[in-house]
Amino acid sequence: MVQLSSNFLLIAFFLYLASTVFFAVSITGRKFKNKEGLENNKAGLFGYITAILAFLAAMTYFVLRWIAAGHAPVSNMFEYTAFLGIMMSFGLIIIYPIYKNNYLGLFTMPIVMLIIAYASMFPREVQPLIPALQSYWLTIHVITVALAQGVLAIGFVGGLLYLIRVIDFTKKSKKVKWLEFIMYSLVSVVAYISLNIGFNAAGYEATFNYINERDNESVVTYTMPAIVGPNQGELVTEDRMEPFFSTPANIVSQDLNTVIWSLLGGLVLYLILRAIFRKPVGGAIQPLLKGVNPNTVDELSYRSIAIGFPLFALGGLIFAMIWAQIAWTRFWGWDPKEVWALITFLFYAAYLHLRLSRGWHGEKSAWMCVIGFAIIMFNLIFVNLVIAGLHSYA
C-alpha cells in the first residue's frame, strides 16, 4: 500500500511537469485570437486540466498512505512538505478559473514540483506516532495549516510575477539585489536536491558521538561532509572530513550542516546561471512576462491571501492552541514553532491592514507577499529542522 501510494505521488509529479509544459506552450507558442480579440489558447486549458489530474493523483497518494499508516500522513517532514506542495497546486486550481492567468500556472507548477522533490529527500518510511501526535487534532490542525499555506503560496507567486515584470534590471538597485536573493533561494533548493542525490548515490555517511541537549551521550550520522559538527562531537567513521565548527547542544547540527551545503551549492549554481545569462536571473526571465498585467497579478495575490489568512488563523493558532492544551496542558509555551506561527499570522494581518487601510497596492504589496512566504519557508526549513523544540518531529 505504501509503495502504491508512492507510485501515485510519482505520477502526480510527472503530471505537474506536463502541466508546466502546457502552460509554457500557452505563453511562448503561437497566440490565436478570436473575434473579440481575446486569447483563445487551448494549451492553457490543457495545463489547468492536467494540474487537476495531478492533484487527483496526489490525493490518491495521500489517501492510500493514510490507510497504510492508520493516521493522516502529515506527521514528519516528508509527509508534511509533500502535502504542502499538493495544497499549493490546489490553491492554483481554486484561483486559476477566476483569472485564467497562464503565467500563474507556469510559475506555480515548477515550485510545486520543487517542494515535492525537496520532500522526497527526507526519510519516507511510515513511522508510528509519538504520544503527543496520537490525536485527531493532528489531522485537523496540520491539514488546515497546510491548506492555508498552499493558498498563501499562490499570493507569493503573484507577487513574484509582479516584481519580475515591473522592476528595472538594467539598473543596480536594492530592489534588484533583493529579488535576486529570492532567485538564489529558489536555486538553493535545486542545489540541495542535487547534492542530496549525489551524496546518497555515493553512499556517503559519517558518524559522530556527541553530547545532546540533555547532557547525554548520543550518536548522529551525517549524509553530507561535516562543515559543522555536533556538540562536543567525536568523528568515529574513518576517512571522513572533520568539521570546521561545532554547534551548541540545542542546534540540530546535521540539519544545519545540510542547510549550509544547500546555501553553498545554491551560490555556485546561481553564479553559473549569472555567467550564462550575463545578467540577473530575474532579468533573464523578464522578457517572458511581457504579457503579464501587473494589476491582475496584484489583485490575484491579494485575493489568495484574503482566502489563506483566515484559514491560517484557524489552523495555525486556534486549532494549535486547543491541541497544545490537550497534549501539553498549556495552550501557549513560546516554543520556536509557536513563535514563528504567531509572526506569520501578524505579518499577514499587517499586509491586509496596510492594503485595505493604507492603500498599499502594486510593488509594496508584492514585496509583502514574497516576504510572507519567505517567513513560511523559514519556519518550515530552518525552525523545524535546525532549532530543537517540542515540534521537532522531523
N, C-alpha and C positions, 0 to 999 in steps of 0.2 A: 504493500500500500504506500509506503514511504517513497519507494523507487518510482511508483506510478505517479505520485504527486510531483516528484522532481521532474519527471518527463513532461508533465503539463506546464511546469514553470519554464522549461527549456523551449517548448512550443510557443508559449507566450512571448518569450524573449525574441524569437525569430519573427513572430507576427508584429511585434513592436518595431523591429528592424524594417519589415516590409511596409509598415505604416509610414515610417520615416522616408522611405524611398518614394512612396506615393506623394507625400506632402512636398518633397523636394522637386518631383516632376511637375507638380501643380504650380510651382513658383518659377522654376528655371526652364520648363518646357514651353512649347508654343502656347500662346493665350488665344482662346476663341471667345468671341463676343456675340451676344445675342442682339436682337433689335433694340432693346432698351439700353444697350451699351454696358451691360453688366457682365462680369466674367462668368463664363459657362465652362468651367474646367472640371471634368469628371474625376480627375486624379485626386483632387482634394476630398471628394466624396468617398472615393475608394480608400483613401488614407484614414478617414474617420470610421468607415465600416470595419477596416482591418484593425483599428485601435479597439473597437468594441469586441471583435473576435478575440483579440489578445487579452483583453480584460476578462472575458468569459473563461478563457483557458487558464488565466492566472487564478481566478476564483475557484476553478475546479481543483487546482493545486492546493489552494487554501483549505477547501472543504475536505479533500482526501487526507491531507496531513492532520487536520483536526480530528478526523475519525481515527486515524492511526495512533495519534498521540493521546487521545482522550481528553484533550483540552485545547483551547484556542492557541494556534501556533503563532504567538506573539511574545514568547517568554524569554527569548535570547536575541543576540544581535542579528544573526542570520534571519530569523523569522520576522522580527520587527522591521528591519531595514527593507527586506523584500516586500513586506506588506505596505510599507510607506511608498515604495515605488509603484505598487499596484494602485494605491489610493491616489497617487498623483495622476496616473492615467485616467482614473475615474473622474478626477477633477476636470480633466480635459473633456471627457465625454459629456459632462454637465455643461461646461462653459461654451464649447465649440458651436453647438447649434444656435446659440444666441447671436454670435458674431460671424460665424463661418470664416474664421481667420486662419488660413493655411500656414501662415508664418508661426502662429502659436503651436500648431501641430508639429511643424518642422523642428522647433526648438525644444518642445516638451518631450517628444518621444526619445531622443538621444539621452536626455537627462534621466528619464525613467529607466532606460537600459543601463545607464551608468550606475544608478542606485542599486538595481538588481544585481549587476555584476559585482559591485562593491560588497553587497550582502553575501554573495557566494564565496567570498574569501574567508568567511568565518566558519567554524565547525557547523556542519549541517545535520548532525545526528539528533534524533528525537531524544530529549532529556527529560527525566522526571522532574516535576516541580518541587522546589523547596517549600517548606510550610507556609512562608509568607505569601506565596503565589497561588496557593491552593484555595482559590476563592473565585466565585463567579464575577467578582469585581475586576479580575484580570481581563475578562472579556469586555466588560462594559467600559472600563477606564481606558485601556490601551487601544482598543479598536476605535473609540471615539477620538482619541488624540491623533492616531494615525490618519483617520479620515480628515480631521481638521488640518493637519499639517500638509496633507496631499493637496487640499484645496488652496491653502495659503501658498503652496509652491507654484501654483498657476499665476498668482499675483507676482511672484518673483520673475517668472518667465516674461510676463507682460512688461514689468519694469526693466528687465534686461533688454528686451526688444526696443523699448523706448530710448534707452540710453545709447545703445549702439547706433540707433537711427539718427539721433539728433546731435550727438557730441562731435565736435570738430577734431579729428585725429591728426590733422596736419599741424596743429599747434601743441606745444608742450604745456600741459596744464595739470593741476591736481586731479581734475575730473578724469583725464585720460589715464593717469597713473593708478587711480583707484579702480577704474574699470578694467585695466589690465591686471590688477591684482585679482579681480574676480575671475578673469580668464585663466590666470595662473592657478587659482584654487581648483577650477574645474580640471585643468590639465594635471594637477597633482593627484586627483583621484584616478585618472588614467594611469599615471606613473605607479601608483600604489598597486593597482590591479596587475600591471605588467610585472613589477618587481616580485609580487607575491607568487604569481605563476612561475616566474623564473627560478626563485629560490626553492619553491616546492618541487619543481622538476629536477633540480639539482640535489634534492634530499637534504638541504641544509638544516642542521639542528645544533644548538649549543645549550648545554645545561649548566645552571648555576645553583649553588647552595646560597641561601641568603637569610636575613632576619626580617620577618614580616612586621606589619603594624602592631601585632600583639606580642612582639618580642619573642616569637617562637621561630625555631629553625624551619625552613621550608625549601622547596625545590621549584624552580621555574625553568621552562625550556623556551628558548628563542628560535624563531624560524627565519630570522634575518640576522646578519652580523651585528654584534652589540656595539652600538655607538655609545649608548648609556646603559649601565648595568644596574642590577637591583641593590637595595640597601645592604651594605656590608657583604656584597656578593663575592663568591669564590667560583671561578670557572672550573668545571670538572671534566669537560669534554676536551680531548686533546686536539691540537691543530686547528683551533678556532681563535678568532680575533678577540683580544682583550678589550673591554670597554674603555673609553676615554674618561667617562664620568660615572658617578654613582648617584642614584636618586634617593630622596627621603623615603621612609617606610610607607607613607600614606600615598605615594605615587605608584601606579601600576606600571612598572618600568618597561616590560616587554611591549606594552601598547604605546607608551611614549616613544620607545625606540622605533616602532613601526611608523608612527606619525612623522618622526624626523626623517626616516628614509623616504617617506612619501613626499615631504617638502623638498628634499634634495633632488629626488628623481623628477619631481614636477618642475624644479628650476632648470634642470638640464633639458627636459623636453620643451619647456617654454622658450628657452634660448634657441633651441634648434628651429622652432616654428618662427621665431623672430628673424632668424638668419634666412630662412626660406622665403618668407613674405617680404622681408626688408621693410617692414612697417609694423606697428602694433597689431596684435592678433585681432582686436576689435575693429581696427581699420581695414583689415583684410576681409572681414565678414560684412562690413557696412554696405558695400555695393549690392549685396544680395537682398538688402532690406529697403531698396528704393520704393517698393510698392507698399510699405508699411505706413498706415495712417497713424501718426503719433497720438491723436485724440482718441482713436479707437482703442489702442492698447492701454492708454491711460485709464479709460473707463473700465476696460476689461480687468485690469489689475485691481481697481477699487472694488468692483463687484465680487471678485474672487475673495478678497479679504473681508468684505462685508458678510459673505457666507461663512468663511472659515473661522472668523474671530469668535462668534458665539459658540460654535462647536468646540473650539479650543478652551474657552472659558468653562464650558460644561465638563469636558473630559479631562482637561489638564489641571483644573483647580477643584471644582466641586466634587466630581466623582473621585478624584485623587485624595481629597481630604476625607471623604467618607471611608474609603478603603484604608487610609493610613490610621484612622481611628480604630477600625476593626482589627487591623494587623498589628499595630504598634501602640495602641491605646493612647494615641495623641494625633490630632488632625494636622499638626504642623510641627516640624522639627528642625527647620533650616538645613536640611540635607542639601548637598550641592545640586542635585537634580531638582529638588523643590524650588530652590532659589532661582535657578535658571528658567524654570517653568513660569515663575512669577515675573521675571524680567521679560520673557516673551510676551506674556499677557499685557503687561504695562506698555511695552513698546507698540504693540498693535493697537492698544487703546489710544495711545498718543497719536498714532498715524490717523485713526478715524477722527479724533478730535481736531487735529490740525487741518485735515482735508475738509471737514464739514463746517468748522467754525472759523478757521483762518484762511480758507481758500487755497490750501496747498495742493495745487494740481501740477501736472506736467513733470518737469525734471525733479523737483523736490519730492514729489510723491513717488516717482520711480526709484529714487535713491533709497527711500524708506522701505519700499517693497523688497529691494535687494538686500538691505541690511537686516530686515526682519527674518528673511530666510537664512541668512548667514548665522544669525543667532540660533535658529532651529538646528542647523547643521553642527554648530559648535557644541550645542547641548548634546546632540546625538553622538558625535565622534569623540570630542575631547573630554567633556564632562563625564560621559558614560563610560569611556574606556580608561582614561588616564587618572582621574581623581577618584579614589576609593570612597565609597559611601554605601548607604543602605540600598541604593538602586543599582549597585554594581553586580548585575546578574550575568553579564556577558561572559 
